[in-house]
Amino acid sequence: MKRVFLLIFVISTLAVASQLEIFSSSGEWAFFENPARLLSMNKQGVMGSYQVFSGEGESLGTFLVGLFQTPAPNIAGVLYLKRSTLTESSYRTTIEYDAVFSPEESLNVGAGVSFTMDQEERKEIDLHGGVSGYLFKDVGFGASVRDFTLWSQKGNYMGGTYLLKLFYDSSRKNRFSYSLVFDQEVLENRIDFAIGSEQKAGLGVSMLSNTKTKESAVKISLGFYATVNNVSVGFSTFIISSPVSSDPFSEYYYTQGTGIRFAVRW
């Protein structure tokens, strides 16, 4: 009964949704969206990524390197270091650990903690958590919160980025999903579409809105992800018609972005 109620609720939300977007993170990077998706890993290895967001006279570069643990039958984890730097030399350095366990076959539960320090040596501790699973054979769901501030020397508490997701996964290869993402300033409705298993491609469009100023924007994205033996490489890019966030460390602050990712397993 609970699963049927949840399905009806999300389908009702889908009926009023007004946007599309590219496929979300895959494989070793799935935990960025939801820590509960860490069990998509199948071997131990290292990963890395570099992203550049740019706008009117400003840019943000983010470099990440991490180690993902060998998954046990019902548990997996990832430890990574991330550095985000603005054009004017403001930066944030973050170290994060996330873990996930599966209490039953159709349900994963994940949680993590991160420690961040900026150029003024102000420190912050954030919590991350999420659940994901399958309602039916090919119909799944996810819910998560990232960057929920537990303590900060900057005086900013709570907040966070929240995500609700429903997806259809055809034999774990082709995926169609709807997501509602929101933080303290930006609301994003999105529909993702991806095709392929070892080689994935996605294309989509997002509708964004600022909940305070009521400004809105359209985001167009595309990406590709390929795996050969134990090496994976991913590429993604997007453009936004106009910025909708006042936070220079948010991708919504910029009008375009490009990123590359890699993973090596053993």
Kinemage of the C-alpha trace (Angstrom):
@kinemage 1
@onewidth
@group {chain A} dominant
@subgroup {mainchain}
@vectorlist {calphas} color= white
{ca met a 1} P 0.000 0.000 0.000
{ca lys a 2} L 2.826 2.449 0.860
{ca arg a 3} L 4.532 1.760 -2.471
{ca val a 4} L 1.308 2.312 -4.407
{ca phe a 5} L 0.716 5.607 -2.548
{ca leu a 6} L 4.268 6.771 -3.308
{ca leu a 7} L 3.881 5.887 -6.987
{ca ile a 8} L 0.577 7.786 -7.237
{ca phe a 9} L 2.153 10.823 -5.535
{ca val a 10} L 5.157 10.984 -7.859
{ca ile a 11} L 3.067 10.415 -10.995
{ca ser a 12} L 0.816 13.273 -9.898
{ca thr a 13} L 3.915 15.466 -9.580
{ca leu a 14} L 5.038 14.364 -13.044
{ca ala a 15} L 1.744 15.532 -14.501
{ca val a 16} L 2.477 19.148 -13.562
{ca ala a 17} L 6.226 19.095 -14.266
{ca ser a 18} L 7.452 21.434 -17.004
{ca gln a 19} L 10.982 20.479 -17.929
{ca leu a 20} L 13.606 18.060 -19.205
{ca glu a 21} L 17.263 17.433 -18.458
{ca ile a 22} L 20.223 15.221 -19.296
{ca phe a 23} L 20.971 11.894 -17.749
{ca ser a 24} L 22.237 12.122 -14.196
{ca ser a 25} L 25.548 10.849 -12.838
{ca ser a 26} L 26.471 7.245 -13.604
{ca gly a 27} L 28.646 4.570 -12.059
{ca glu a 28} L 31.221 5.792 -9.552
{ca trp a 29} L 29.781 9.331 -9.674
{ca ala a 30} L 26.207 8.384 -8.792
{ca phe a 31} L 26.751 9.300 -5.129
{ca phe a 32} L 26.941 12.997 -6.113
{ca glu a 33} L 23.212 12.839 -6.672
{ca asn a 34} L 22.343 10.391 -3.904
{ca pro a 35} L 24.705 8.533 -1.503
{ca ala a 36} L 22.373 5.535 -1.667
{ca arg a 37} L 23.491 4.927 -5.270
{ca leu a 38} L 27.036 3.937 -4.297
{ca leu a 39} L 26.186 0.266 -4.785
{ca ser a 40} L 26.278 0.862 -8.561
{ca met a 41} L 30.050 0.329 -8.233
{ca asn a 42} L 31.343 -3.169 -8.873
{ca lys a 43} L 35.092 -2.954 -8.167
{ca gln a 44} L 37.657 -1.010 -6.168
{ca gly a 45} L 39.334 1.902 -7.910
{ca val a 46} L 40.071 5.599 -8.226
{ca met a 47} L 38.104 8.357 -9.888
{ca gly a 48} L 38.584 11.975 -10.823
{ca ser a 49} L 36.790 14.866 -12.476
{ca tyr a 50} L 37.290 18.461 -13.572
{ca gln a 51} L 34.476 20.905 -14.263
{ca val a 52} L 34.491 24.526 -15.441
{ca phe a 53} L 31.461 26.809 -15.112
{ca ser a 54} L 31.569 30.249 -16.747
{ca gly a 55} L 29.386 33.344 -16.955
{ca glu a 56} L 29.686 37.098 -17.287
{ca gly a 57} L 33.345 37.713 -16.400
{ca glu a 58} L 33.503 34.930 -13.796
{ca ser a 59} L 34.332 31.252 -13.778
{ca leu a 60} L 34.416 28.368 -11.309
{ca gly a 61} L 36.735 25.382 -11.641
{ca thr a 62} L 36.279 22.209 -9.592
{ca phe a 63} L 38.796 19.377 -9.360
{ca leu a 64} L 38.015 16.102 -7.571
{ca val a 65} L 39.939 12.892 -6.879
{ca gly a 66} L 38.641 9.953 -4.888
{ca leu a 67} L 38.918 6.296 -3.905
{ca phe a 68} L 35.951 3.938 -3.929
{ca gln a 69} L 36.026 0.812 -1.779
{ca thr a 70} L 35.576 -2.753 -2.948
{ca pro a 71} L 31.841 -3.353 -2.542
{ca ala a 72} L 30.888 -6.069 -0.078
{ca pro a 73} L 27.563 -7.856 -0.726
{ca asn a 74} L 25.557 -5.126 0.991
{ca ile a 75} L 27.893 -2.184 1.623
{ca ala a 76} L 30.171 0.213 -0.292
{ca gly a 77} L 31.885 3.552 0.276
{ca val a 78} L 33.814 6.420 -1.280
{ca leu a 79} L 36.390 8.896 0.061
{ca tyr a 80} L 37.237 11.965 -2.007
{ca leu a 81} L 38.899 15.379 -1.969
{ca lys a 82} L 37.402 18.314 -3.889
{ca arg a 83} L 38.747 21.805 -4.601
{ca ser a 84} L 36.542 24.551 -6.093
{ca thr a 85} L 38.189 27.844 -7.105
{ca leu a 86} L 36.595 31.096 -8.305
{ca thr a 87} L 38.171 33.575 -10.730
{ca glu a 88} L 38.967 36.013 -7.901
{ca ser a 89} L 40.892 33.272 -6.019
{ca ser a 90} L 38.139 32.453 -3.530
{ca tyr a 91} L 38.082 28.711 -2.978
{ca arg a 92} L 36.630 25.825 -1.008
{ca thr a 93} L 38.417 22.582 -0.163
{ca thr a 94} L 36.245 19.609 0.852
{ca ile a 95} L 36.979 16.111 2.073
{ca glu a 96} L 33.989 13.763 2.151
{ca tyr a 97} L 33.199 10.155 2.994
{ca asp a 98} L 29.956 8.421 1.983
{ca ala a 99} L 28.785 4.887 2.669
{ca val a 100} L 25.729 2.858 1.676
{ca phe a 101} L 24.190 -0.419 2.780
{ca ser a 102} L 21.327 -2.486 1.424
{ca pro a 103} L 18.973 -3.868 4.101
{ca glu a 104} L 17.043 -5.682 1.364
{ca glu a 105} L 17.386 -6.345 -2.358
{ca ser a 106} L 15.120 -3.505 -3.510
{ca leu a 107} L 16.308 -0.807 -1.090
{ca asn a 108} L 19.598 1.083 -0.529
{ca val a 109} L 20.284 3.537 2.291
{ca gly a 110} L 23.272 5.919 2.177
{ca ala a 111} L 24.822 8.576 4.407
{ca gly a 112} L 27.950 10.718 4.463
{ca val a 113} L 29.772 13.594 6.109
{ca ser a 114} L 32.048 16.294 4.678
{ca phe a 115} L 34.470 18.848 6.089
{ca thr a 116} L 34.982 22.094 4.124
{ca met a 117} L 37.394 25.015 4.560
{ca asp a 118} L 37.531 28.237 2.503
{ca gln a 119} L 40.334 30.728 1.732
{ca glu a 120} L 39.729 32.475 5.071
{ca glu a 121} L 40.091 29.128 6.892
{ca arg a 122} L 36.436 29.181 7.911
{ca lys a 123} L 35.301 25.601 8.502
{ca glu a 124} L 32.020 23.796 7.919
{ca ile a 125} L 30.626 20.297 8.523
{ca asp a 126} L 27.851 19.008 6.269
{ca leu a 127} L 25.760 15.845 6.311
{ca his a 128} L 24.455 13.909 3.298
{ca gly a 129} L 21.887 11.127 3.098
{ca gly a 130} L 19.498 9.315 0.825
{ca val a 131} L 17.467 6.248 -0.061
{ca ser a 132} L 16.872 4.560 -3.410
{ca gly a 133} L 15.253 1.394 -4.610
{ca tyr a 134} L 12.674 -0.200 -6.866
{ca leu a 135} L 8.898 -0.057 -6.524
{ca phe a 136} L 8.457 -2.642 -9.272
{ca lys a 137} L 10.772 -4.546 -11.634
{ca asp a 138} L 11.904 -1.536 -13.712
{ca val a 139} L 10.386 1.384 -11.790
{ca gly a 140} L 12.592 2.937 -9.115
{ca phe a 141} L 12.710 5.911 -6.808
{ca gly a 142} L 15.220 8.049 -4.927
{ca ala a 143} L 15.204 10.759 -2.288
{ca ser a 144} L 18.246 12.563 -0.925
{ca val a 145} L 19.662 15.635 0.774
{ca arg a 146} L 23.170 16.974 0.217
{ca asp a 147} L 25.135 19.700 2.023
{ca phe a 148} L 22.866 19.850 5.061
{ca thr a 149} L 24.997 22.134 7.249
{ca leu a 150} L 25.467 20.750 10.746
{ca trp a 151} L 27.974 23.410 11.851
{ca ser a 152} L 29.672 26.383 10.190
{ca gln a 153} L 31.992 29.212 11.196
{ca lys a 154} L 30.279 31.298 8.519
{ca gly a 155} L 27.064 31.231 10.540
{ca asn a 156} L 25.041 29.422 7.863
{ca tyr a 157} L 23.175 26.415 9.228
{ca met a 158} L 20.750 23.823 7.906
{ca gly a 159} L 19.824 24.472 4.266
{ca gly a 160} L 20.964 21.792 1.872
{ca thr a 161} L 19.962 20.562 -1.597
{ca tyr a 162} L 17.006 18.166 -1.782
{ca leu a 163} L 16.066 15.724 -4.511
{ca leu a 164} L 13.007 13.558 -5.219
{ca lys a 165} L 13.228 11.170 -8.168
{ca leu a 166} L 11.199 8.537 -10.021
{ca phe a 167} L 12.734 6.567 -12.882
{ca tyr a 168} L 12.011 3.812 -15.368
{ca asp a 169} L 15.053 1.631 -16.035
{ca ser a 170} L 14.622 -0.775 -18.949
{ca ser a 171} L 16.743 -3.835 -18.068
{ca arg a 172} L 19.180 -1.450 -16.321
{ca lys a 173} L 20.206 -0.008 -19.718
{ca asn a 174} L 17.864 2.712 -20.954
{ca arg a 175} L 16.587 5.118 -18.308
{ca phe a 176} L 13.883 7.765 -18.199
{ca ser a 177} L 13.408 9.726 -14.989
{ca tyr a 178} L 11.784 12.753 -13.441
{ca ser a 179} L 13.495 14.722 -10.653
{ca leu a 180} L 12.515 17.627 -8.472
{ca val a 181} L 15.584 19.426 -7.073
{ca phe a 182} L 15.463 22.421 -4.753
{ca asp a 183} L 17.636 24.364 -2.313
{ca gln a 184} L 17.143 27.656 -0.474
{ca glu a 185} L 17.024 29.634 -3.724
{ca val a 186} L 16.558 27.547 -6.883
{ca leu a 187} L 13.835 25.086 -7.889
{ca glu a 188} L 14.597 22.682 -10.723
{ca asn a 189} L 12.186 20.326 -12.484
{ca arg a 190} L 13.897 17.887 -14.780
{ca ile a 191} L 13.322 14.831 -16.905
{ca asp a 192} L 16.396 12.744 -17.772
{ca phe a 193} L 16.778 10.348 -20.671
{ca ala a 194} L 19.780 8.070 -21.196
{ca ile a 195} L 20.483 5.172 -23.508
{ca gly a 196} L 23.118 2.462 -23.304
{ca ser a 197} L 24.881 0.399 -20.653
{ca glu a 198} L 28.684 0.374 -21.049
{ca gln a 199} L 28.386 3.392 -23.344
{ca lys a 200} L 25.773 5.933 -22.262
{ca ala a 201} L 24.468 9.053 -23.982
{ca gly a 202} L 21.934 11.582 -22.763
{ca leu a 203} L 20.205 14.744 -23.859
{ca gly a 204} L 17.674 17.013 -22.220
{ca val a 205} L 16.367 20.394 -21.131
{ca ser a 206} L 15.722 21.757 -17.600
{ca met a 207} L 13.369 24.460 -16.356
{ca leu a 208} L 14.864 26.489 -13.481
{ca ser a 209} L 13.309 29.141 -11.283
{ca asn a 210} L 14.487 31.369 -8.448
{ca thr a 211} L 11.977 31.042 -5.607
{ca lys a 212} L 12.765 34.545 -4.293
{ca thr a 213} L 12.994 36.705 -7.409
{ca lys a 214} L 10.734 34.485 -9.579
{ca glu a 215} L 13.314 34.610 -12.384
{ca ser a 216} L 13.269 31.558 -14.644
{ca ala a 217} L 15.636 29.983 -17.143
{ca val a 218} L 16.036 27.048 -19.508
{ca lys a 219} L 18.969 24.666 -19.291
{ca ile a 220} L 20.056 22.467 -22.222
{ca ser a 221} L 22.462 19.607 -21.517
{ca leu a 222} L 24.135 16.660 -23.177
{ca gly a 223} L 26.712 14.083 -22.205
{ca phe a 224} L 28.502 10.832 -22.991
{ca tyr a 225} L 29.958 8.103 -20.785
{ca ala a 226} L 32.006 5.119 -22.034
{ca thr a 227} L 33.654 2.112 -20.387
{ca val a 228} L 36.375 -0.074 -21.932
{ca asn a 229} L 37.588 -2.935 -19.744
{ca asn a 230} L 38.186 -1.270 -16.345
{ca val a 231} L 38.521 2.329 -17.544
{ca ser a 232} L 35.646 4.811 -17.874
{ca val a 233} L 35.582 8.319 -19.318
{ca gly a 234} L 32.698 10.776 -19.251
{ca phe a 235} L 32.031 14.151 -20.845
{ca ser a 236} L 29.169 16.581 -20.222
{ca thr a 237} L 28.239 20.133 -21.120
{ca phe a 238} L 25.327 22.500 -20.545
{ca ile a 239} L 24.088 26.022 -21.247
{ca ile a 240} L 21.582 28.090 -19.230
{ca ser a 241} L 19.610 30.948 -20.786
{ca ser a 242} L 20.259 33.181 -17.740
{ca pro a 243} L 21.697 32.707 -14.228
{ca val a 244} L 19.132 32.084 -11.459
{ca ser a 245} L 21.345 31.770 -8.365
{ca ser a 246} L 23.265 34.358 -6.329
{ca asp a 247} L 25.756 31.742 -5.041
{ca pro a 248} L 28.996 31.804 -7.112
{ca phe a 249} L 29.740 28.217 -6.019
{ca ser a 250} L 26.497 26.982 -7.623
{ca glu a 251} L 26.281 25.894 -11.260
{ca tyr a 252} L 23.020 27.884 -11.508
{ca tyr a 253} L 25.082 31.082 -11.124
{ca tyr a 254} L 26.671 30.495 -14.546
{ca thr a 255} L 25.391 30.278 -18.107
{ca gln a 256} L 27.544 27.396 -19.367
{ca gly a 257} L 29.644 24.536 -18.095
{ca thr a 258} L 31.814 21.645 -19.276
{ca gly a 259} L 33.176 18.673 -17.381
{ca ile a 260} L 35.211 15.490 -17.825
{ca arg a 261} L 35.307 12.427 -15.551
{ca phe a 262} L 37.344 9.236 -15.371
{ca ala a 263} L 37.502 6.059 -13.323
{ca val a 264} L 40.058 3.240 -13.202
{ca arg a 265} L 39.164 -0.048 -11.459
{ca trp a 266} L 41.096 -3.118 -10.393
